[in-house]
Amino acid sequence: MKNLHLPIIIEMDEDRYYIVSCPLFKGCHSYGETIDEALENIREVIDMCLEGKNLEVLNKFIGFRELEVVLDV
């Protein structure tokens, strides 16, 4: 058995649901009414993404940056 430490991004949408994503897998997103529920749900999605996956070819997470955008309003 091997432990993986995966990056998770947590956001809140306009309906106040927590949206969670794992950038190592395409389409790996889930949500929940609480952060704990969202994290539990993303674990299930990650398990599905890992099925039959060669761990050597996962996307490489580089980091998180913020980008400033100027709005013309």
All heavy atoms as a GROMACS GRO file, in nm:
protein
  594
    1MET      N    1   0.085  -0.117   0.000
    1MET     CA    2   0.000   0.000   0.000
    1MET      C    3   0.090   0.124   0.000
    1MET      O    4   0.191   0.127   0.068
    1MET     CB    5  -0.092   0.000   0.121
    1MET     CG    6  -0.185   0.116   0.122
    1MET     SD    7  -0.340   0.097   0.210
    1MET     CE    8  -0.412  -0.048   0.140
    2LYS      N    9   0.049   0.225  -0.075
    2LYS     CA   10   0.127   0.348  -0.088
    2LYS      C   11   0.038   0.468  -0.056
    2LYS      O   12  -0.076   0.474  -0.099
    2LYS     CB   13   0.180   0.359  -0.231
    2LYS     CG   14   0.267   0.478  -0.256
    2LYS     CD   15   0.321   0.475  -0.398
    2LYS     CE   16   0.412   0.593  -0.421
    2LYS     NZ   17   0.474   0.591  -0.551
    3ASN      N   18   0.091   0.561   0.021
    3ASN     CA   19   0.017   0.685   0.051
    3ASN      C   20   0.053   0.790  -0.053
    3ASN      O   21   0.170   0.811  -0.082
    3ASN     CB   22   0.053   0.738   0.189
    3ASN     CG   23  -0.001   0.652   0.300
    3ASN    OD1   24  -0.094   0.575   0.281
    3ASN    ND2   25   0.058   0.662   0.417
    4LEU      N   26  -0.048   0.854  -0.107
    4LEU     CA   27  -0.028   0.965  -0.199
    4LEU      C   28  -0.073   1.094  -0.131
    4LEU      O   29  -0.175   1.096  -0.062
    4LEU     CB   30  -0.112   0.947  -0.326
    4LEU     CG   31  -0.077   0.834  -0.419
    4LEU    CD1   32  -0.178   0.827  -0.534
    4LEU    CD2   33   0.062   0.851  -0.474
    5HIS      N   34   0.003   1.199  -0.151
    5HIS     CA   35  -0.036   1.331  -0.104
    5HIS      C   36  -0.073   1.412  -0.227
    5HIS      O   37   0.014   1.446  -0.307
    5HIS     CB   38   0.079   1.397  -0.026
    5HIS     CG   39   0.110   1.323   0.100
    5HIS    ND1   40   0.057   1.361   0.221
    5HIS    CD2   41   0.184   1.213   0.122
    5HIS    CE1   42   0.099   1.277   0.313
    5HIS    NE2   43   0.176   1.186   0.256
    6LEU      N   44  -0.202   1.438  -0.245
    6LEU     CA   45  -0.252   1.500  -0.367
    6LEU      C   46  -0.296   1.644  -0.340
    6LEU      O   47  -0.358   1.672  -0.237
    6LEU     CB   48  -0.371   1.421  -0.421
    6LEU     CG   49  -0.345   1.273  -0.448
    6LEU    CD1   50  -0.475   1.204  -0.487
    6LEU    CD2   51  -0.242   1.257  -0.559
    7PRO      N   52  -0.269   1.733  -0.434
    7PRO     CA   53  -0.317   1.870  -0.418
    7PRO      C   54  -0.468   1.876  -0.443
    7PRO      O   55  -0.520   1.811  -0.533
    7PRO     CB   56  -0.241   1.947  -0.526
    7PRO     CG   57  -0.212   1.844  -0.630
    7PRO     CD   58  -0.193   1.715  -0.557
    8ILE      N   59  -0.535   1.954  -0.361
    8ILE     CA   60  -0.679   1.972  -0.373
    8ILE      C   61  -0.708   2.122  -0.372
    8ILE      O   62  -0.654   2.196  -0.291
    8ILE     CB   63  -0.754   1.907  -0.254
    8ILE    CG1   64  -0.727   1.757  -0.247
    8ILE    CG2   65  -0.904   1.935  -0.261
    8ILE    CD1   66  -0.779   1.679  -0.364
    9ILE      N   67  -0.791   2.166  -0.464
    9ILE     CA   68  -0.833   2.306  -0.470
    9ILE      C   69  -0.977   2.313  -0.421
    9ILE      O   70  -1.062   2.234  -0.466
    9ILE     CB   71  -0.821   2.361  -0.613
    9ILE    CG1   72  -0.675   2.357  -0.658
    9ILE    CG2   73  -0.879   2.502  -0.622
    9ILE    CD1   74  -0.655   2.385  -0.804
   10ILE      N   75  -1.004   2.405  -0.329
   10ILE     CA   76  -1.139   2.421  -0.273
   10ILE      C   77  -1.188   2.561  -0.306
   10ILE      O   78  -1.118   2.659  -0.280
   10ILE     CB   79  -1.139   2.399  -0.121
   10ILE    CG1   80  -1.082   2.262  -0.085
   10ILE    CG2   81  -1.282   2.416  -0.066
   10ILE    CD1   82  -1.062   2.241   0.064
   11GLU      N   83  -1.307   2.568  -0.363
   11GLU     CA   84  -1.370   2.696  -0.397
   11GLU      C   85  -1.513   2.694  -0.343
   11GLU      O   86  -1.567   2.587  -0.313
   11GLU     CB   87  -1.376   2.715  -0.547
   11GLU     CG   88  -1.242   2.706  -0.617
   11GLU     CD   89  -1.256   2.700  -0.767
   11GLU    OE1   90  -1.258   2.809  -0.827
   11GLU    OE2   91  -1.270   2.589  -0.820
   12MET      N   92  -1.575   2.811  -0.337
   12MET     CA   93  -1.716   2.818  -0.301
   12MET      C   94  -1.790   2.884  -0.417
   12MET      O   95  -1.747   2.988  -0.467
   12MET     CB   96  -1.738   2.900  -0.174
   12MET     CG   97  -1.884   2.902  -0.131
   12MET     SD   98  -1.914   3.003   0.016
   12MET     CE   99  -1.858   2.891   0.142
   13ASP      N  100  -1.900   2.820  -0.461
   13ASP     CA  101  -1.975   2.877  -0.573
   13ASP      C  102  -2.080   2.976  -0.524
   13ASP      O  103  -2.093   2.999  -0.403
   13ASP     CB  104  -2.034   2.768  -0.663
   13ASP     CG  105  -2.149   2.692  -0.600
   13ASP    OD1  106  -2.195   2.728  -0.489
   13ASP    OD2  107  -2.196   2.595  -0.663
   14GLU      N  108  -2.155   3.032  -0.616
   14GLU     CA  109  -2.253   3.135  -0.582
   14GLU      C  110  -2.368   3.082  -0.497
   14GLU      O  111  -2.437   3.158  -0.430
   14GLU     CB  112  -2.308   3.202  -0.710
   14GLU     CG  113  -2.383   3.110  -0.803
   14GLU     CD  114  -2.294   3.034  -0.900
   14GLU    OE1  115  -2.171   3.052  -0.899
   14GLU    OE2  116  -2.349   2.953  -0.979
   15ASP      N  117  -2.388   2.950  -0.498
   15ASP     CA  118  -2.492   2.888  -0.416
   15ASP      C  119  -2.438   2.840  -0.281
   15ASP      O  120  -2.506   2.769  -0.208
   15ASP     CB  121  -2.556   2.771  -0.490
   15ASP     CG  122  -2.628   2.817  -0.616
   15ASP    OD1  123  -2.689   2.925  -0.613
   15ASP    OD2  124  -2.623   2.743  -0.717
   16ARG      N  125  -2.312   2.876  -0.251
   16ARG     CA  126  -2.244   2.843  -0.126
   16ARG      C  127  -2.213   2.695  -0.111
   16ARG      O  128  -2.200   2.644   0.000
   16ARG     CB  129  -2.319   2.899  -0.005
   16ARG     CG  130  -2.340   3.050  -0.016
   16ARG     CD  131  -2.385   3.119   0.108
   16ARG     NE  132  -2.300   3.102   0.225
   16ARG     CZ  133  -2.188   3.171   0.250
   16ARG    NH1  134  -2.146   3.260   0.164
   16ARG    NH2  135  -2.122   3.150   0.361
   17TYR      N  136  -2.200   2.624  -0.223
   17TYR     CA  137  -2.151   2.486  -0.222
   17TYR      C  138  -2.000   2.490  -0.236
   17TYR      O  139  -1.945   2.577  -0.303
   17TYR     CB  140  -2.210   2.406  -0.340
   17TYR     CG  141  -2.348   2.353  -0.312
   17TYR    CD1  142  -2.460   2.431  -0.340
   17TYR    CD2  143  -2.367   2.227  -0.260
   17TYR    CE1  144  -2.588   2.385  -0.315
   17TYR    CE2  145  -2.495   2.178  -0.235
   17TYR     CZ  146  -2.604   2.258  -0.262
   17TYR     OH  147  -2.730   2.211  -0.237
   18TYR      N  148  -1.934   2.395  -0.173
   18TYR     CA  149  -1.789   2.384  -0.184
   18TYR      C  150  -1.756   2.296  -0.304
   18TYR      O  151  -1.804   2.182  -0.315
   18TYR     CB  152  -1.729   2.325  -0.057
   18TYR     CG  153  -1.744   2.420   0.060
   18TYR    CD1  154  -1.853   2.410   0.146
   18TYR    CD2  155  -1.651   2.521   0.081
   18TYR    CE1  156  -1.867   2.498   0.251
   18TYR    CE2  157  -1.666   2.610   0.187
   18TYR     CZ  158  -1.774   2.598   0.271
   18TYR     OH  159  -1.789   2.686   0.375
   19ILE      N  160  -1.678   2.350  -0.396
   19ILE     CA  161  -1.635   2.278  -0.516
   19ILE      C  162  -1.491   2.238  -0.493
   19ILE      O  163  -1.407   2.322  -0.459
   19ILE     CB  164  -1.644   2.369  -0.641
   19ILE    CG1  165  -1.782   2.433  -0.653
   19ILE    CG2  166  -1.606   2.292  -0.766
   19ILE    CD1  167  -1.896   2.337  -0.665
   20VAL      N  168  -1.461   2.110  -0.509
   20VAL     CA  169  -1.324   2.062  -0.489
   20VAL      C  170  -1.274   1.998  -0.618
   20VAL      O  171  -1.349   1.934  -0.691
   20VAL     CB  172  -1.314   1.962  -0.372
   20VAL    CG1  173  -1.332   2.030  -0.239
   20VAL    CG2  174  -1.414   1.850  -0.387
   21SER      N  175  -1.146   2.018  -0.645
   21SER     CA  176  -1.083   1.964  -0.765
   21SER      C  177  -0.946   1.910  -0.729
   21SER      O  178  -0.879   1.963  -0.641
   21SER     CB  179  -1.066   2.073  -0.870
   21SER     OG  180  -1.188   2.135  -0.899
   22CYS      N  181  -0.904   1.807  -0.800
   22CYS     CA  182  -0.769   1.756  -0.790
   22CYS      C  183  -0.704   1.775  -0.927
   22CYS      O  184  -0.741   1.707  -1.023
   22CYS     CB  185  -0.767   1.609  -0.751
   22CYS     SG  186  -0.599   1.544  -0.736
   23PRO      N  187  -0.609   1.870  -0.939
   23PRO     CA  188  -0.553   1.902  -1.070
   23PRO      C  189  -0.466   1.794  -1.132
   23PRO      O  190  -0.429   1.805  -1.248
   23PRO     CB  191  -0.472   2.029  -1.043
   23PRO     CG  192  -0.443   2.026  -0.898
   23PRO     CD  193  -0.557   1.955  -0.834
   24LEU      N  194  -0.438   1.686  -1.060
   24LEU     CA  195  -0.358   1.578  -1.118
   24LEU      C  196  -0.438   1.494  -1.216
   24LEU      O  197  -0.381   1.420  -1.295
   24LEU     CB  198  -0.302   1.487  -1.008
   24LEU     CG  199  -0.199   1.549  -0.916
   24LEU    CD1  200  -0.144   1.443  -0.820
   24LEU    CD2  201  -0.086   1.612  -0.994
   25PHE      N  202  -0.570   1.504  -1.211
   25PHE     CA  203  -0.656   1.424  -1.298
   25PHE      C  204  -0.751   1.515  -1.374
   25PHE      O  205  -0.815   1.602  -1.314
   25PHE     CB  206  -0.738   1.326  -1.216
   25PHE     CG  207  -0.657   1.236  -1.128
   25PHE    CD1  208  -0.646   1.262  -0.993
   25PHE    CD2  209  -0.592   1.126  -1.181
   25PHE    CE1  210  -0.571   1.179  -0.911
   25PHE    CE2  211  -0.517   1.043  -1.100
   25PHE     CZ  212  -0.506   1.070  -0.965
   26LYS      N  213  -0.764   1.494  -1.503
   26LYS     CA  214  -0.860   1.570  -1.582
   26LYS      C  215  -1.001   1.535  -1.538
   26LYS      O  216  -1.034   1.418  -1.521
   26LYS     CB  217  -0.844   1.537  -1.731
   26LYS     CG  218  -0.717   1.589  -1.791
   26LYS     CD  219  -0.710   1.556  -1.937
   26LYS     CE  220  -0.580   1.605  -1.995
   26LYS     NZ  221  -0.566   1.571  -2.136
   27GLY      N  222  -1.083   1.636  -1.518
   27GLY     CA  223  -1.222   1.613  -1.483
   27GLY      C  224  -1.246   1.564  -1.342
   27GLY      O  225  -1.353   1.514  -1.311
   28CYS      N  226  -1.147   1.578  -1.254
   28CYS     CA  227  -1.159   1.528  -1.117
   28CYS      C  228  -1.214   1.641  -1.028
   28CYS      O  229  -1.138   1.719  -0.970
   28CYS     CB  230  -1.024   1.480  -1.067
   28CYS     SG  231  -1.032   1.397  -0.908
   29HIS      N  232  -1.346   1.647  -1.020
   29HIS     CA  233  -1.415   1.751  -0.945
   29HIS      C  234  -1.530   1.688  -0.867
   29HIS      O  235  -1.586   1.588  -0.909
   29HIS     CB  236  -1.476   1.857  -1.038
   29HIS     CG  237  -1.382   1.908  -1.141
   29HIS    ND1  238  -1.281   1.996  -1.114
   29HIS    CD2  239  -1.375   1.882  -1.274
   29HIS    CE1  240  -1.215   2.023  -1.226
   29HIS    NE2  241  -1.270   1.955  -1.324
   30SER      N  242  -1.564   1.751  -0.758
   30SER     CA  243  -1.683   1.712  -0.684
   30SER      C  244  -1.729   1.833  -0.603
   30SER      O  245  -1.672   1.941  -0.616
   30SER     CB  246  -1.656   1.592  -0.594
   30SER     OG  247  -1.780   1.539  -0.548
   31TYR      N  248  -1.829   1.814  -0.520
   31TYR     CA  249  -1.882   1.925  -0.441
   31TYR      C  250  -1.948   1.872  -0.316
   31TYR      O  251  -1.970   1.751  -0.300
   31TYR     CB  252  -1.980   2.009  -0.523
   31TYR     CG  253  -2.109   1.936  -0.553
   31TYR    CD1  254  -2.220   1.953  -0.472
   31TYR    CD2  255  -2.118   1.849  -0.662
   31TYR    CE1  256  -2.337   1.885  -0.499
   31TYR    CE2  257  -2.235   1.782  -0.689
   31TYR     CZ  258  -2.344   1.800  -0.608
   31TYR     OH  259  -2.460   1.732  -0.633
   32GLY      N  260  -1.981   1.964  -0.226
   32GLY     CA  261  -2.054   1.928  -0.105
   32GLY      C  262  -2.107   2.053  -0.038
   32GLY      O  263  -2.062   2.164  -0.065
   33GLU      N  264  -2.202   2.032   0.052
   33GLU     CA  265  -2.259   2.145   0.127
   33GLU      C  266  -2.163   2.193   0.235
   33GLU      O  267  -2.173   2.306   0.280
   33GLU     CB  268  -2.392   2.106   0.188
   33GLU     CG  269  -2.501   2.086   0.084
   33GLU     CD  270  -2.637   2.059   0.146
   33GLU    OE1  271  -2.656   2.085   0.268
   33GLU    OE2  272  -2.726   2.013   0.073
   34THR      N  273  -2.071   2.106   0.279
   34THR     CA  274  -1.967   2.142   0.375
   34THR      C  275  -1.832   2.102   0.316
   34THR      O  276  -1.826   2.022   0.222
   34THR     CB  277  -1.985   2.069   0.510
   34THR    OG1  278  -1.966   1.929   0.487
   34THR    CG2  279  -2.122   2.095   0.570
   35ILE      N  280  -1.725   2.157   0.373
   35ILE     CA  281  -1.592   2.119   0.326
   35ILE      C  282  -1.569   1.970   0.350
   35ILE      O  283  -1.518   1.900   0.262
   35ILE     CB  284  -1.483   2.204   0.393
   35ILE    CG1  285  -1.490   2.348   0.342
   35ILE    CG2  286  -1.344   2.146   0.366
   35ILE    CD1  287  -1.393   2.444   0.406
   36ASP      N  288  -1.610   1.920   0.466
   36ASP     CA  289  -1.591   1.778   0.495
   36ASP      C  290  -1.664   1.689   0.396
   36ASP      O  291  -1.610   1.588   0.349
   36ASP     CB  292  -1.637   1.746   0.637
   36ASP     CG  293  -1.543   1.799   0.743
   36ASP    OD1  294  -1.424   1.824   0.712
   36ASP    OD2  295  -1.586   1.817   0.859
   37GLU      N  296  -1.787   1.726   0.361
   37GLU     CA  297  -1.864   1.649   0.263
   37GLU      C  298  -1.797   1.654   0.126
   37GLU      O  299  -1.785   1.552   0.058
   37GLU     CB  300  -2.007   1.701   0.254
   37GLU     CG  301  -2.092   1.625   0.155
   37GLU     CD  302  -2.232   1.683   0.138
   37GLU    OE1  303  -2.263   1.789   0.194
   37GLU    OE2  304  -2.311   1.619   0.067
   38ALA      N  305  -1.749   1.772   0.088
   38ALA     CA  306  -1.683   1.786  -0.042
   38ALA      C  307  -1.555   1.702  -0.047
   38ALA      O  308  -1.527   1.636  -0.147
   38ALA     CB  309  -1.652   1.933  -0.068
   39LEU      N  310  -1.477   1.702   0.063
   39LEU     CA  311  -1.354   1.622   0.066
   39LEU      C  312  -1.384   1.472   0.063
   39LEU      O  313  -1.313   1.395  -0.003
   39LEU     CB  314  -1.272   1.658   0.189
   39LEU     CG  315  -1.210   1.797   0.187
   39LEU    CD1  316  -1.141   1.827   0.321
   39LEU    CD2  317  -1.112   1.813   0.072
   40GLU      N  318  -1.489   1.430   0.131
   40GLU     CA  319  -1.529   1.290   0.126
   40GLU      C  320  -1.568   1.251  -0.016
   40GLU      O  321  -1.530   1.145  -0.067
   40GLU     CB  322  -1.646   1.267   0.222
   40GLU     CG  323  -1.692   1.124   0.229
   40GLU     CD  324  -1.808   1.107   0.327
   40GLU    OE1  325  -1.809   1.175   0.431
   40GLU    OE2  326  -1.898   1.026   0.296
   41ASN      N  327  -1.641   1.340  -0.083
   41ASN     CA  328  -1.684   1.312  -0.220
   41ASN      C  329  -1.567   1.309  -0.318
   41ASN      O  330  -1.563   1.226  -0.408
   41ASN     CB  331  -1.788   1.416  -0.265
   41ASN     CG  332  -1.918   1.402  -0.188
   41ASN    OD1  333  -1.947   1.299  -0.130
   41ASN    ND2  334  -1.996   1.508  -0.186
   42ILE      N  335  -1.469   1.399  -0.300
   42ILE     CA  336  -1.355   1.400  -0.393
   42ILE      C  337  -1.270   1.276  -0.374
   42ILE      O  338  -1.208   1.227  -0.469
   42ILE     CB  339  -1.272   1.531  -0.382
   42ILE    CG1  340  -1.180   1.549  -0.504
   42ILE    CG2  341  -1.188   1.534  -0.257
   42ILE    CD1  342  -1.247   1.577  -0.633
   43ARG      N  343  -1.265   1.220  -0.253
   43ARG     CA  344  -1.192   1.094  -0.231
   43ARG      C  345  -1.248   0.983  -0.320
   43ARG      O  346  -1.174   0.905  -0.377
   43ARG     CB  347  -1.199   1.051  -0.085
   43ARG     CG  348  -1.110   1.128   0.006
   43ARG     CD  349  -1.124   1.077   0.150
   43ARG     NE  350  -1.054   1.161   0.242
   43ARG     CZ  351  -0.925   1.149   0.270
   43ARG    NH1  352  -0.854   1.054   0.211
   43ARG    NH2  353  -0.867   1.231   0.356
   44GLU      N  354  -1.381   0.977  -0.329
   44GLU     CA  355  -1.445   0.876  -0.414
   44GLU      C  356  -1.409   0.897  -0.560
   44GLU      O  357  -1.380   0.802  -0.633
   44GLU     CB  358  -1.597   0.880  -0.396
   44GLU     CG  359  -1.643   0.839  -0.258
   44GLU     CD  360  -1.793   0.855  -0.240
   44GLU    OE1  361  -1.866   0.869  -0.340
   44GLU    OE2  362  -1.837   0.854  -0.123
   45VAL      N  363  -1.409   1.022  -0.604
   45VAL     CA  364  -1.376   1.053  -0.744
   45VAL      C  365  -1.228   1.019  -0.770
   45VAL      O  366  -1.194   0.962  -0.874
   45VAL     CB  367  -1.406   1.201  -0.777
   45VAL    CG1  368  -1.363   1.235  -0.918
   45VAL    CG2  369  -1.554   1.229  -0.758
   46ILE      N  370  -1.141   1.052  -0.676
   46ILE     CA  371  -0.998   1.021  -0.691
   46ILE      C  372  -0.978   0.871  -0.699
   46ILE      O  373  -0.899   0.823  -0.782
   46ILE     CB  374  -0.916   1.084  -0.577
   46ILE    CG1  375  -0.911   1.236  -0.595
   46ILE    CG2  376  -0.776   1.024  -0.571
   46ILE    CD1  377  -0.853   1.312  -0.476
   47ASP      N  378  -1.049   0.795  -0.616
   47ASP     CA  379  -1.039   0.649  -0.623
   47ASP      C  380  -1.074   0.599  -0.762
   47ASP      O  381  -1.008   0.511  -0.817
   47ASP     CB  382  -1.130   0.583  -0.519
   47ASP     CG  383  -1.076   0.593  -0.377
   47ASP    OD1  384  -0.955   0.620  -0.362
   47ASP    OD2  385  -1.155   0.573  -0.283
   48MET      N  386  -1.180   0.656  -0.822
   48MET     CA  387  -1.219   0.616  -0.958
   48MET      C  388  -1.111   0.656  -1.059
   48MET      O  389  -1.080   0.581  -1.150
   48MET     CB  390  -1.353   0.678  -0.996
   48MET     CG  391  -1.470   0.617  -0.923
   48MET     SD  392  -1.630   0.677  -0.982
   48MET     CE  393  -1.631   0.844  -0.919
   49CYS      N  394  -1.052   0.774  -1.041
   49CYS     CA  395  -0.947   0.820  -1.132
   49CYS      C  396  -0.822   0.734  -1.122
   49CYS      O  397  -0.748   0.720  -1.220
   49CYS     CB  398  -0.912   0.966  -1.102
   49CYS     SG  399  -1.040   1.084  -1.145
   50LEU      N  400  -0.796   0.679  -1.004
   50LEU     CA  401  -0.676   0.598  -0.983
   50LEU      C  402  -0.688   0.455  -1.035
   50LEU      O  403  -0.587   0.389  -1.056
   50LEU     CB  404  -0.640   0.594  -0.834
   50LEU     CG  405  -0.575   0.719  -0.778
   50LEU    CD1  406  -0.568   0.713  -0.626
   50LEU    CD2  407  -0.436   0.739  -0.837
   51GLU      N  408  -0.811   0.408  -1.056
   51GLU     CA  409  -0.831   0.270  -1.101
   51GLU      C  410  -0.757   0.245  -1.232
   51GLU      O  411  -0.779   0.312  -1.332
   51GLU     CB  412  -0.980   0.242  -1.120
   51GLU     CG  413  -1.054   0.224  -0.990
   51GLU     CD  414  -1.202   0.195  -1.012
   51GLU    OE1  415  -1.242   0.164  -1.126
   51GLU    OE2  416  -1.277   0.207  -0.914
   52GLY      N  417  -0.665   0.150  -1.228
   52GLY     CA  418  -0.591   0.111  -1.347
   52GLY      C  419  -0.492   0.215  -1.395
   52GLY      O  420  -0.440   0.205  -1.506
   53LYS      N  421  -0.465   0.317  -1.316
   53LYS     CA  422  -0.377   0.427  -1.357
   53LYS      C  423  -0.233   0.396  -1.318
   53LYS      O  424  -0.206   0.351  -1.208
   53LYS     CB  425  -0.423   0.556  -1.287
   53LYS     CG  426  -0.363   0.681  -1.340
   53LYS     CD  427  -0.428   0.716  -1.470
   53LYS     CE  428  -0.416   0.864  -1.498
   53LYS     NZ  429  -0.471   0.901  -1.623
   54ASN      N  430  -0.141   0.421  -1.410
   54ASN     CA  431   0.001   0.411  -1.382
   54ASN      C  432   0.042   0.538  -1.309
   54ASN      O  433   0.035   0.647  -1.364
   54ASN     CB  434   0.078   0.395  -1.513
   54ASN     CG  435   0.227   0.386  -1.492
   54ASN    OD1  436   0.278   0.401  -1.381
   54ASN    ND2  437   0.299   0.360  -1.598
   55LEU      N  438   0.085   0.525  -1.185
   55LEU     CA  439   0.117   0.643  -1.104
   55LEU      C  440   0.235   0.721  -1.158
   55LEU      O  441   0.254   0.838  -1.122
   55LEU     CB  442   0.144   0.601  -0.959
   55LEU     CG  443   0.027   0.536  -0.887
   55LEU    CD1  444   0.066   0.500  -0.744
   55LEU    CD2  445  -0.095   0.627  -0.887
   56GLU      N  446   0.314   0.662  -1.245
   56GLU     CA  447   0.429   0.732  -1.302
   56GLU      C  448   0.389   0.836  -1.406
   56GLU      O  449   0.468   0.923  -1.440
   56GLU     CB  450   0.525   0.631  -1.365
   56GLU     CG  451   0.575   0.524  -1.270
   56GLU     CD  452   0.650   0.582  -1.151
   56GLU    OE1  453   0.729   0.676  -1.170
   56GLU    OE2  454   0.628   0.533  -1.039
   57VAL      N  455   0.266   0.827  -1.459
   57VAL     CA  456   0.226   0.918  -1.567
   57VAL      C  457   0.119   1.019  -1.522
   57VAL      O  458   0.050   1.076  -1.605
   57VAL     CB  459   0.176   0.840  -1.691
   57VAL    CG1  460   0.287   0.757  -1.750
   57VAL    CG2  461   0.055   0.755  -1.657
   58LEU      N  462   0.109   1.042  -1.393
   58LEU     CA  463   0.016   1.143  -1.344
   58LEU      C  464   0.064   1.281  -1.386
   58LEU      O  465   0.184   1.306  -1.402
   58LEU     CB  466   0.006   1.140  -1.192
   58LEU     CG  467  -0.057   1.017  -1.128
   58LEU    CD1  468  -0.056   1.031  -0.976
   58LEU    CD2  469  -0.198   0.996  -1.177
   59ASN      N  470  -0.031   1.374  -1.405
   59ASN     CA  471   0.008   1.514  -1.426
   59ASN      C  472   0.093   1.557  -1.307
   59ASN      O  473   0.073   1.511  -1.195
   59ASN     CB  474  -0.115   1.604  -1.435
   59ASN     CG  475  -0.195   1.582  -1.560
   59ASN    OD1  476  -0.147   1.528  -1.658
   59ASN    ND2  477  -0.320   1.624  -1.558
   60LYS      N  478   0.184   1.646  -1.330
   60LYS     CA  479   0.269   1.696  -1.222
   60LYS      C  480   0.213   1.830  -1.173
   60LYS      O  481   0.198   1.923  -1.251
   60LYS     CB  482   0.414   1.717  -1.270
   60LYS     CG  483   0.478   1.592  -1.326
   60LYS     CD  484   0.501   1.491  -1.217
   60LYS     CE  485   0.572   1.370  -1.274
   60LYS     NZ  486   0.530   1.246  -1.222
   61PHE      N  487   0.183   1.838  -1.044
   61PHE     CA  488   0.135   1.962  -0.987
   61PHE      C  489   0.255   2.052  -0.961
   61PHE      O  490   0.349   2.014  -0.892
   61PHE     CB  491   0.059   1.936  -0.857
   61PHE     CG  492   0.003   2.060  -0.795
   61PHE    CD1  493  -0.106   2.124  -0.852
   61PHE    CD2  494   0.059   2.114  -0.681
   61PHE    CE1  495  -0.159   2.239  -0.795
   61PHE    CE2  496   0.007   2.229  -0.624
   61PHE     CZ  497  -0.102   2.292  -0.681
   62ILE      N  498   0.255   2.170  -1.017
   62ILE     CA  499   0.367   2.264  -1.006
   62ILE      C  500   0.345   2.361  -0.892
   62ILE      O  501   0.436   2.391  -0.815
   62ILE     CB  502   0.388   2.341  -1.139
   62ILE    CG1  503   0.410   2.243  -1.255
   62ILE    CG2  504   0.502   2.440  -1.127
   62ILE    CD1  505   0.527   2.151  -1.239
   63GLY      N  506   0.227   2.412  -0.879
   63GLY     CA  507   0.201   2.507  -0.772
   63GLY      C  508   0.078   2.590  -0.800
   63GLY      O  509   0.010   2.571  -0.901
   64PHE      N  510   0.053   2.681  -0.711
   64PHE     CA  511  -0.064   2.768  -0.721
   64PHE      C  512  -0.015   2.911  -0.730
   64PHE      O  513   0.075   2.952  -0.657
   64PHE     CB  514  -0.153   2.751  -0.598
   64PHE     CG  515  -0.269   2.845  -0.594
   64PHE    CD1  516  -0.383   2.820  -0.666
   64PHE    CD2  517  -0.261   2.962  -0.520
   64PHE    CE1  518  -0.490   2.908  -0.664
   64PHE    CE2  519  -0.368   3.050  -0.517
   64PHE     CZ  520  -0.482   3.023  -0.589
   65ARG      N  521  -0.069   2.986  -0.821
   65ARG     CA  522  -0.036   3.128  -0.836
   65ARG      C  523  -0.165   3.207  -0.851
   65ARG      O  524  -0.266   3.156  -0.897
   65ARG     CB  525   0.048   3.153  -0.961
   65ARG     CG  526   0.180   3.083  -0.960
   65ARG     CD  527   0.289   3.184  -0.955
   65ARG     NE  528   0.416   3.118  -0.946
   65ARG     CZ  529   0.520   3.147  -1.019
   65ARG    NH1  530   0.513   3.242  -1.109
   65ARG    NH2  531   0.633   3.084  -1.002
   66GLU      N  532  -0.156   3.332  -0.815
   66GLU     CA  533  -0.266   3.424  -0.836
   66GLU      C  534  -0.230   3.516  -0.951
   66GLU      O  535  -0.115   3.558  -0.962
   66GLU     CB  536  -0.288   3.507  -0.709
   66GLU     CG  537  -0.432   3.525  -0.673
   66GLU     CD  538  -0.447   3.597  -0.541
   66GLU    OE1  539  -0.449   3.722  -0.543
   66GLU    OE2  540  -0.457   3.529  -0.438
   67LEU      N  541  -0.324   3.544  -1.037
   67LEU     CA  542  -0.302   3.630  -1.153
   67LEU      C  543  -0.392   3.752  -1.140
   67LEU      O  544  -0.513   3.740  -1.121
   67LEU     CB  545  -0.334   3.554  -1.282
   67LEU     CG  546  -0.318   3.630  -1.412
   67LEU    CD1  547  -0.172   3.665  -1.435
   67LEU    CD2  548  -0.373   3.548  -1.527
   68GLU      N  549  -0.334   3.870  -1.149
   68GLU     CA  550  -0.411   3.992  -1.143
   68GLU      C  551  -0.462   4.027  -1.282
   68GLU      O  552  -0.387   4.025  -1.379
   68GLU     CB  553  -0.325   4.109  -1.091
   68GLU     CG  554  -0.401   4.238  -1.080
   68GLU     CD  555  -0.317   4.351  -1.024
   68GLU    OE1  556  -0.200   4.328  -0.989
   68GLU    OE2  557  -0.368   4.463  -1.018
   69VAL      N  558  -0.590   4.057  -1.291
   69VAL     CA  559  -0.654   4.094  -1.417
   69VAL      C  560  -0.719   4.231  -1.396
   69VAL      O  561  -0.788   4.252  -1.298
   69VAL     CB  562  -0.760   3.989  -1.458
   69VAL    CG1  563  -0.830   4.033  -1.585
   69VAL    CG2  564  -0.697   3.853  -1.474
   70VAL      N  565  -0.694   4.322  -1.487
   70VAL     CA  566  -0.754   4.456  -1.479
   70VAL      C  567  -0.886   4.454  -1.552
   70VAL      O  568  -0.895   4.414  -1.666
   70VAL     CB  569  -0.659   4.562  -1.541
   70VAL    CG1  570  -0.722   4.699  -1.537
   70VAL    CG2  571  -0.524   4.560  -1.470
   71LEU      N  572  -0.992   4.498  -1.483
   71LEU     CA  573  -1.125   4.502  -1.541
   71LEU      C  574  -1.158   4.642  -1.588
   71LEU      O  575  -1.132   4.740  -1.517
   71LEU     CB  576  -1.229   4.457  -1.437
   71LEU     CG  577  -1.214   4.318  -1.380
   71LEU    CD1  578  -1.320   4.293  -1.274
   71LEU    CD2  579  -1.225   4.213  -1.491
   72ASP      N  580  -1.215   4.653  -1.704
   72ASP     CA  581  -1.264   4.781  -1.756
   72ASP      C  582  -1.411   4.795  -1.720
   72ASP      O  583  -1.498   4.753  -1.794
   72ASP     CB  584  -1.251   4.782  -1.909
   72ASP     CG  585  -1.136   4.866  -1.955
   72ASP    OD1  586  -1.076   4.939  -1.874
   72ASP    OD2  587  -1.106   4.860  -2.076
   73VAL      N  588  -1.438   4.851  -1.604
   73VAL     CA  589  -1.578   4.869  -1.563
   73VAL      C  590  -1.609   5.013  -1.534
   73VAL      O  591  -1.530   5.093  -1.504
   73VAL     CB  592  -1.615   4.784  -1.439
   73VAL    CG1  593  -1.626   4.639  -1.476
   73VAL    CG2  594  -1.517   4.806  -1.326
   0.00000   0.00000   0.00000
